[in-house]
Amino acid sequence: MSNKYFITGIGTGIGKTITSAVITEKLQADYWKPIQSGDLEQSDSLAIQNLISNHQTVIHPETYRLTQPLSPHLSAKLDGIALELDKIVLPATENTLIVEGAGGLMVPLNDKHLIVDLIKHLELEVILVSQNYLGSINHTLLSINLLKQYQIPVKGLVFNGVTNPESETYILTYSQLPCLGHIPLLQNPDKTTIAKAGEGLTL
C-alpha cells in the first residue's frame, strides 16, 4: 500500500512548496496540488516539475485552477466557481503521493469548509511545515491542536529555513510529535539543492 501525505503549514509563505519538492524528490513520489489559486503560469505544480530530478514522479492536474492570488474561497467567487469537496478526489496512483494544500489549515474554501476539512475529506496523514519567527510556537501548536481536534493523524514536523533550537525543542516536547528533519534556507532552489535538502529528512 502506498503512502499518501498532505503537506500543510502553519501559515502562508512558510515553505510548503519547497518542502513538497524536497519530499517528492526524496521519495520519488507523485505530486498533486488540488487547488491552485492564482499564478497559473507559475503554478506550484510547474515549480515542482522544475525542481525535481527523478523520472518516476507524476504531477497530477489540479482539480481547481483559480485565477486570482487570493484565498481560494474569494478567488473562486471572483471566477464564478463554487469549490466543492466532493469533486476533489485523490488521483489514482500506486506510487507514494504528496498532496500540497493552500495556505494554512483555517484557509476557507467556501462558506462551510476550510483546508482542514479537505484533509479530513481526503483521509490523509499530515506533514506539518513550520518556520521559525516570532509567534511561530503559537501558530505551530494551534495548528497541531486543530489537527488533533479533527482527529487527523500527523506524521511529524518539518522545520523549514533558519533553525531555532529553543523554539523547536519546545514545540516537539509539548506536542510529542517527531521531527522529520530540517530544510535549510534555500534562496534560489534548484534540482541539486532540492535533492541535497532531502538527505536529512526521515520519512
Secondary structure, 3 states (H helix, E strand, C coil): CCCEEEEEECCCCCCHHHHHHHHHHHHCCEEECCEEECCHHHCHHHHHHHHCCCCCCCEECCCEEECCCCCHHHHHHHHCCCCCHHHCCCCCCCCCEEEEEEEECCCECCCCCEHHHHHHHHCCEEEEEECCCCCHHHHHHHHHHHHHHCCCCEEEEEEECCCCHHHHHHHHHHHCCCEEEEECCCCCCCHHHHHHHHHHCCC
